[in-house]
Amino acid sequence: MSGFDWPTLLRAGVRDLALRPEQFWRLTPAELRLMLGDARGAPPLSRAGLDALLAVYPDKHGETGNE
């Protein structure tokens, strides 16, 4: 399960923020939180967090020709 209450978030975006559905779905969770009044945002990415992301999503050289 994703942990997001999508019906409530969509309702807040469309009804409370007057977004069109396509605008809502283009937002990142951080953007939506900020628009809904949560100015905390996500904590800064630590080196350990970056290393964890790199382990899951390693750079793939040669796919785009931009090595």
C-alpha positions as CSV (number, residue, x, y, z in Angstrom):
1,M,0.0,0.0,0.0
2,S,1.3,3.5,-0.8
3,G,0.4,5.2,2.4
4,F,-1.3,8.1,0.6
5,D,-5.0,8.8,1.1
6,W,-5.5,9.6,-2.6
7,P,-9.3,10.4,-2.5
8,T,-8.7,13.0,0.3
9,L,-5.7,14.5,-1.4
10,L,-7.5,14.7,-4.7
11,R,-10.5,16.3,-3.0
12,A,-8.2,18.9,-1.3
13,G,-6.4,19.6,-4.5
14,V,-9.5,20.0,-6.7
15,R,-12.0,21.5,-4.2
16,D,-9.8,23.4,-1.9
17,L,-7.0,24.5,-4.2
18,A,-9.2,24.7,-7.3
19,L,-6.7,22.6,-9.4
20,R,-7.8,20.8,-12.4
21,P,-7.2,17.0,-12.1
22,E,-4.4,17.1,-14.7
23,Q,-2.7,19.8,-12.6
24,F,-3.1,17.8,-9.4
25,W,-1.5,14.7,-11.0
26,R,1.5,16.6,-12.2
27,L,2.4,17.8,-8.7
28,T,5.0,16.1,-6.6
29,P,4.0,15.1,-3.1
30,A,6.3,17.9,-1.8
31,E,4.6,20.5,-4.0
32,L,1.1,19.4,-2.8
33,R,2.2,19.5,0.8
34,L,3.5,23.1,0.4
35,M,0.3,24.2,-1.4
36,L,-1.8,22.7,1.4
37,G,0.1,24.8,3.9
38,D,2.7,22.4,5.2
39,A,5.9,24.5,4.8
40,R,8.1,21.9,6.5
41,G,8.7,20.0,3.2
42,A,11.0,17.0,3.1
43,P,14.2,17.0,5.2
44,P,17.4,17.5,3.3
45,L,18.9,14.4,1.6
46,S,21.7,13.0,3.7
47,R,24.8,11.2,2.2
48,A,23.4,7.9,3.6
49,G,20.0,8.7,1.9
50,L,21.8,9.4,-1.4
51,D,23.8,6.2,-1.1
52,A,20.6,4.2,-0.5
53,L,19.0,5.8,-3.6
54,L,22.1,5.1,-5.7
55,A,22.0,1.4,-4.6
56,V,18.4,1.1,-5.8
57,Y,18.7,3.3,-8.9
58,P,22.3,3.2,-10.1
59,D,23.4,5.4,-13.0
60,K,23.3,3.6,-16.3
61,H,26.0,4.9,-18.6
62,G,25.6,4.6,-22.3
63,E,21.8,4.5,-22.6
64,T,21.4,8.1,-23.7
65,G,24.9,8.7,-25.1
66,N,25.6,11.2,-22.3
67,E,28.4,9.4,-20.4
